[in-house]
Amino acid sequence: MVDTLALPTGLPTMLRFRPLYDMTPEEFYEFCRQNPDMRAELTAQGEVVFMSPSGGASGARNLLVAGALWQWAEKSDGVAFDSSAGFILPNNAIRSPDASWVRRERLAKLSAEDYERFLPICPDFVVEIASPSDRMADLQAKLEEYMANGAQLGWLIDPPTRSITVYRPDETPQLLTAADSITADPVLPGFSLELRPVWQPFDR
């Protein structure tokens, strides 16, 4: 079954399909290798989800957030990842958050081969940034999925409303509005993100 989500103009922005058989992580990895121009995720139900390329503002925001996380992570006990990294969650979904971070002690348990493929681990920290082609309900479900599969902290950033929803395991999501910055303590000690550049990435 193929399900296409569309903008008001009718242009498709996301396509979902259920393969004839459930793909293993290895098969999905090879599928992505054979389709390098397509950004795809695999849901826990076995659906393949293709996502459209980001617009200019979304691309700038993603790099800004991932860059700030990388800069902090260089002095941390973990490793930062951008949106191109895939993670195999315990529920068998394969996800690629816009930015993420994993503690080194957890990465040390993986093999050299694991490092070169989708990492069989749920990040400790995840960030998803809403773009015009995203449905908020889908992003909220993703954050809930990360928390249920081992993430310790998640941010859902919504630029149009200048808000961030903070997710933690077994807690009600916390909506923050009109904030100039946000911190990730205690999961990521000392990491903070300035939000004004995120809201207005082209105003410097």
C-alpha positions in Angstrom: 0.0 0.0 0.0 1.3 3.5 -0.9 0.3 6.5 1.1 1.3 10.0 -0.2 1.0 13.1 2.0 0.6 16.3 0.0 0.9 20.1 0.4 -2.2 22.2 -0.6 -0.7 22.6 -4.1 -0.9 18.8 -4.5 2.8 18.3 -4.7 3.8 15.2 -2.7 6.0 15.8 0.3 6.1 12.3 1.9 5.5 8.9 0.6 4.9 5.7 2.7 4.7 2.2 1.4 4.6 -1.3 2.9 7.0 -3.7 1.2 5.7 -7.1 0.1 7.8 -8.6 3.0 9.2 -7.1 6.2 12.8 -5.9 5.6 15.5 -6.7 8.1 17.8 -3.8 9.2 20.5 -5.3 6.8 18.0 -5.4 3.9 16.9 -1.8 4.6 20.5 -0.7 4.8 21.1 -2.1 1.3 17.9 -0.6 0.1 19.1 2.8 1.2 22.5 2.2 -0.3 20.8 1.5 -3.7 18.7 4.7 -3.4 21.2 7.2 -2.0 19.3 10.3 -3.2 16.3 9.3 -1.1 16.0 10.0 2.6 14.1 7.1 4.2 13.1 5.7 7.5 11.6 2.4 8.5 8.7 2.3 11.0 8.2 -0.3 13.7 5.3 -1.6 11.6 7.6 -2.2 8.6 6.5 0.8 6.5 9.2 2.7 4.5 8.8 6.4 4.7 10.4 8.7 2.2 10.9 12.4 3.1 11.3 15.3 0.8 14.5 17.4 0.9 14.5 20.4 3.3 13.8 23.9 2.2 16.5 26.6 2.7 15.4 27.7 6.2 15.0 24.2 7.4 18.4 23.2 6.1 20.0 26.2 7.8 18.2 25.4 11.1 19.2 21.8 11.1 22.8 22.6 10.5 22.8 25.3 13.2 21.4 22.9 15.8 23.6 20.0 14.8 26.7 22.3 14.7 26.0 23.6 18.2 25.6 20.1 19.4 28.8 18.9 17.7 30.8 21.8 19.2 29.6 21.0 22.7 30.1 17.2 22.1 33.7 17.6 21.3 34.4 18.1 25.0 31.8 15.7 26.2 31.8 12.0 26.9 29.7 11.3 23.8 29.4 11.7 20.1 27.0 14.0 18.1 25.3 13.0 14.9 23.5 14.9 12.1 20.4 13.9 10.2 22.2 11.5 7.9 22.8 9.0 10.7 20.4 6.1 11.1 19.6 4.3 14.4 18.0 0.9 14.8 15.6 1.3 17.8 14.7 -1.6 20.1 11.3 -1.7 18.5 13.0 -2.4 15.1 12.2 1.1 13.7 15.1 2.8 11.9 15.1 6.5 12.5 17.2 9.5 11.6 16.7 12.4 14.0 17.7 15.9 12.8 20.4 15.9 15.5 21.4 13.4 18.2 24.0 12.4 20.8 25.1 9.1 22.3 27.3 8.4 25.3 30.7 6.9 24.4 30.3 4.1 26.9 27.3 2.9 25.0 29.0 3.2 21.6 32.0 1.3 22.9 29.8 -1.8 23.1 29.3 -1.8 19.4 31.5 -3.4 16.8 33.5 -1.8 14.0 31.0 -3.1 11.5 28.2 -1.5 13.5 29.8 1.9 13.2 29.6 1.7 9.4 26.0 0.8 9.2 22.8 1.9 11.0 23.7 2.0 14.7 21.8 -0.6 16.7 21.1 1.8 19.5 18.7 4.5 20.5 20.3 7.9 21.0 20.5 9.4 24.5 19.4 12.8 23.1 17.4 13.5 20.0 16.2 16.7 18.2 13.5 17.0 15.6 12.9 20.3 13.9 9.5 20.8 12.2 9.6 21.8 8.6 6.6 22.9 6.4 6.3 19.4 5.0 6.0 17.8 8.4 2.8 16.8 10.2 3.2 17.8 13.9 1.3 14.6 15.0 4.0 12.5 13.2 6.8 14.3 14.9 5.2 14.1 18.3 4.8 10.3 17.7 8.5 10.1 16.8 9.5 11.8 20.1 7.3 9.5 22.1 8.8 6.5 20.3 12.4 7.7 21.1 11.5 8.0 24.8 9.8 4.6 24.8 13.0 3.1 23.3 15.6 4.5 25.6 16.2 8.2 24.9 16.7 10.3 28.0 15.9 13.7 26.5 14.2 14.9 23.3 13.4 18.4 21.8 10.7 19.0 19.3 11.5 22.4 17.8 8.6 24.2 16.0 9.9 27.4 14.3 6.5 28.8 13.2 5.3 29.0 16.8 8.8 29.6 18.2 8.2 26.8 20.7 10.0 23.7 21.9 8.4 20.7 23.5 10.7 18.9 25.9 10.4 15.1 26.2 11.7 13.0 29.0 11.0 9.3 29.8 7.8 8.7 31.8 7.0 12.4 32.0 4.4 14.6 30.3 6.0 16.6 27.5 6.7 20.2 28.5 5.9 23.0 26.1 8.2 26.1 26.2 7.3 29.3 24.4 9.0 32.7 24.0 12.4 31.3 25.2 15.7 32.8 24.1 17.6 29.7 24.9 17.3 26.2 26.3 19.6 23.9 28.3 19.9 20.1 28.1 21.0 19.6 31.7 21.5 17.1 33.3 21.5 14.7 30.4 24.0 16.8 28.5 25.7 18.8 31.2 26.5 22.3 30.0 24.8 22.1 26.6 22.6 25.1 25.8 21.1 26.3 22.5 20.5 29.9 21.6 17.1 30.0 19.9 17.0 33.4 18.2 19.2 32.1 15.3 16.9 29.1 15.0 13.8 31.2 14.7 15.4 33.5 12.1 18.3 31.7 10.5 18.9 34.3 7.8 19.0 37.3 10.2 22.6 37.9 11.3 
